[in-house]
Amino acid sequence: MNPALGLAALAVVLAATVAIGVYGLRLSRATSDFYVASREVSPLWNASAIGGEYLSAASFLGVAGLVMAYGVDMLAYPVGYTAGYLVLLLLVAAPLRRSGAYTLPDFAEERLGSVAVRRVAGVLVVVIAWLYLVPQLQGAGLTLQTVTGAPRWTGAVVVAVAVTAVAAAGGMRSVTLVQAFHFWLKLTAIAVPAVFLVLAWRSAGAPALTGPDVPRFTHSTVVRLDDRVRFDVGSPVRVTVRGGLDGTAYGGTSGSGSGPAGGNGSGGPAGGSGTPVLLTKGRHTAEPGTSLTFPAGAAVPHRDGLKPATGAAWANPLSGAGGRSHPLYAVYSILLATFLGTMGLPHVLVRFYTNPDGRAARRTTLLVLVLLSVFYLLPTLYGALGRVFAPQLLLTGQTDTAVLVLPQLTEAGGAGRLLAALATAGAFAAFVSTASGLTVSVAGVLSQDLMHGSARGFRWATLLAGGPPLVMATATAGLPVADAIGLAFAVAASSFCPLLVLGIWWRGLTDAGALLGLVTGGGLAACAVVLTSVRGAAGGWSAALLEQPAAWTVPLAFAVMIAASLLTRHRLSPDAVDRVMLRMHLPEEVGSLPQPRPGARSPG
């Protein structure tokens, strides 16, 4: 797309973000404004803010990319992302709001009376938030590179600076206003181009998505590569090459080229000079700056590690389309991580502390379910039609950019550029909004535990919260964004889910049981995440267990927490447990009555 138009879209989003954040600063007076917006956020406004921060890079870009590459099995992500709020509604939302805690570590200490559990919970909050932040910043870099050709680290730095400024300026009050605005911007940015995308598909004769063939180029197409790419060719094809291929330079170096969309993985009508080369069956390597011109009807080569799949296999559940090993295990593990991990995400849970009462928390959750259900219909559409209109993304591996490049590929002229700019604005809103919520949640924990919970301490903590993820995002290439965020869900599901469910609904949970369960579940899931990130995608059962660890780490965490609590039941203080359980489970109007005198037991 036109770089100037893309930069203008990003500038508008950032300017609106800063302006709304500054307005929120005018409303932030007390310390509670910075942490929980003084518990005055209405259900609709809070649901919009939750949608704004929850619909992250994984939702806006990653789901479409995974569906395009790996098929309908990847619908487990949007299903799990949405259904996780149903579990949250049934088990956690209202009791957690009534607990009166500001953060997850606050809840852990109040429920269990243990500073050690609080500290471990604080470490896990930071780990989960950083795991979630890194792909947001990497997605911002990918977006800016796709739009303007700028180095990837540029987008990460821009988002990190904007988020830190907004969070430090007005805390939760400012971030709530920003995120609510971002949700409606994201919904508009993905919905409007989707209408034109469907119209383009119908005008092209509604090509079948489930046919017996692998993806093919519908016309002679130039694929320009900004990065070094290794790809597999399924059958010999003669292409025109400009740049470096398999260690040989052909026809000089490739310029920016022509075509409807710029950046890595874009494609357009063939043009320009080059050298004809026969790509034999097997693996090939193209250097940065290379352009490959494929004839109409040629099968699309796939990036190394991404196996070609026919339309029938792509649309067939559990077929292993795209090369995923052990698809049945992977789907169940993804569903378990996203179902149960939602309740353990610190930037989501802190939202329920901003509601006036438990009833408002339940209404907020219901509204979130509605908003997410509407939104998640759209990335799936982009992923499916991406195989028709932008199959070259399977060659470059940049399927995460489908939402950005499809609007301009399917709508020519100025209208296409405007639609692409709108999609770009929505993508940047996704990064900024989610990163804002994560930064606030980490800053809240750091300032509470290290800086005595002051407003000034909160501002300093935002710098500590945003620095390490920025370094990680610029120093590593990373996984596909939805995969990376799915691993953060796995850590959350393996640690905070058992703590919250058992802490809210089982009086027998002890501090020793909670501590051992948090360390076991969270630690093992985090180790699996690190190994997967370092090693990258692989095959076999060992790789499947590490790439999707929730199926074994979540049950293990529950089992350890329960068994250790039963063995240490002598550490329970019945009076203290009664007081906390009454406060969490009684309606506010009853819970506000005088507490039972010391030594009294709760009814039943």
BELTATA-V988330 format. One line per field, one symbol per residue. phi: phi as a letter, one per 20 degrees, with the letter a starting at -180 (. if undefined). A space follows every 10 residues. Layout:
phi: ???
This chain:
phi: .fgfffffff ffffffffff ffffffeede ffffeclllc efgfffffff gfeffegfff dfffffffed nfgffgffff gffgffffff dcgfgffffn fecffgffff fdmcfffgff ffffgfffff gffgffffff ffffffednf gffffffgff fffffffffc mfffffffff fffffffffe efffffffff fffenlgfed fedegcffbg cedddecfcd bddfbgbecd dcpdclncec lmdeefmcpf benfnfbagf anerdfceef fpeccdegne ccddffnfff fdggndefcf ffffeegmem gnnfelffff ffffffffge fgfdeffeff fffeffbfff fffgffffgf fffffffegf fffffffeec ffffffneff egfeefgefd cfmfffffff ffffffffff ffffffffff ffffffffed cmmeffffff fffffefgff fffeecfneg fffffgffff fffecfffff fffedcfefd ffffffffff ffffffffff ffffenfbdn fffffefcef fdffgfffff fffffffcff efdgfffgff ffffdeggfe fefgfgfgnf efgm
